[in-house]
């Protein structure tokens, strides 16, 4: 059966030609998409081709589909363009709108966003290196000159600095001289870095080039060629260290020959890597996962690679995403039953991915309905290899279904809990359980912003110079589609009641990116439209500017307590889910602040009590100073209870790596 042609999107440098030549040698049919300004069309193997500007997406996709291309390879350098000056077709303009939040982020995130759009068009993205033989240096020294002890010290220092740089998604290379960092790569590239740090009157120093921790190897890998060696010599540097098995070497023989002629050392170093498979099933778990990952990186003495399931917090911390957290954002027994086959497929896919990845440890976060099933399956199919599984955030056995505590030791090797009273429920059943504290308590992001930042946010969002008589209410309808669908109509009615009573009221809805468009659609007919924000910094500014919040029940209660913002808890779910939970639940309260404080200071309006009139009634009372003071006293008590070491959870994970 004839294989469909491979599409090669050609950027700058020699790499696209190597990939095209590999297709010729293997007998693969291929098509070329030349990007104007990056790639010359001269001296290529004969093939169907098209030249397009970077913004002419529709023309490129039509060409590839017309030629029955199924797989695409990105090859070569592409410098980030000035998006305002792009020549764009209709599809390009559509993509630009979809990419608006990624344009000003790092290169890696932007490339991943572009890749997702390409895959939505029906293409599969593959790595060009899959067609090339012997394109990497493995560990060792490849030049006649060998690194000195000082060079090796510089290399070790540079690896740490390059990893930190890569995590911030700013570049892949650093230059180290005499035990100090001379420079870090930026959007101008490696050659510009070498020239910028050039040693004019002395020799020494090393270029270190490694892949980013979160890098998608199909889209981008560090590369060196003969030009790199010549640039190092011209600027008086001694050598280059690349990551073994992760840096593309363009023409090995020529590089080694030229390095020997110029007395430049070339070495490939193995970056010791701990492999962690991490799963978060919802937005709150994504936040915890992101903090955990950053703390692991901060205190680890080796490189850490994260692969798994998560959202934007975890992606920013370096997660190589297996699938998006949104696929698991299901709440309620009835809702889960409706997607049981979908969830089962995700479980099987996840277990297979873990077995293929062979991590040092698996970390599962909350969402026990999914993560515990994954853990059980891993234990049964691990093929003789013991993969430690640590669960982060205990299922609330103190609230409902207490029997779960008795069997978790069978498929969980360790449990990290957020609340100080939880270890007793699990330790007695043989599961090692450690209280690590809640990250929101020690997270500096939740510190009160400077007055100037608050004022600037107030001016930009609400178009006012000062708060004066203005009342601001934060609305938090939930982090799942099912929650916002049930809560927003009620909150709309509540908003109207507030506007009828009070002179000047404004509403703001902090949410996550994937829910923004849904919330905009659901609130477009509101008489007084709420402000919708998606950045964490905007959410925290909202907390500190608001007079109160109306919040869907969940861990957001602890964020509000940390910010000292009085609030009311609401929640409404399907009748079947509520009936079952009401029968099983063993505690009087659902709000974490009430549970931890041991008193009912936060109004809880659930199910049939979750009405606009009831919310309005309690909101009026909350504006009374006595009610405010009760809540703030409870906040102080709860935050003190939850304080733990910010690195304790990370240390527990690293014990197993």
MOFENPE-V317193 format. One line per field, one symbol per residue. ss: DSSP state (~ for helix, > for strand, _ for the rest). A space follows every 10 residues. Layout:
ss = ???
//
This chain:
ss = _____>>>>> _>__~~~~~~ ~~~~~~___> >>>>>_____ _______>>> >>__>_~~~~ ~~~~~~____ >>>>>_>___ __~~~__>_~ ~~~~~~~~__ ______~~~~ ~~~~~~~~~~ ___>>__~~~ _____>___> >_______~~ ~~~~~~~~~~ ~~~~~~~___ __>>>>>__> >>>>_____~ ~~~~~~____ _____>>>>_ __________ _>>>_~~~~~ ~~~~____>> >>>___>>>_ _~~~~~~~~~ ~___>>>>>_ __>>>>>>>> __~~~~~~~~ ~~~~~~~~~_ __>>>>>>>> _~~~~~__>> >>>>~~~~__ __~~~~~__~ ~~~~~~~~~~ ~~~~~~~___ >>>>>__~~~ ~~~~~~~~~~ ~______>>> >>________ ___~~~~~~~ ___>>>>___ __~~~~~___ __>>>___~~ ~~_~~~____ ~~~~~~~~~~ ~~________ >>>>>>____ ~~~~~~~~~~ ~~~~~~~~~~ ~___>>>>>> __~~~~~~~~ ~~~_______ >>>__~~~~~ ~~~~~__>>> >>___~~~~~ ~~~___>>>> >___~~~~~~ ~~~~______ _~~~~~~___ ___>>>~~~_ _~~~~~~~~~ ~~__~~~~~~ ~~~~~~~~~~ ~______~~~ ~~~~___
//
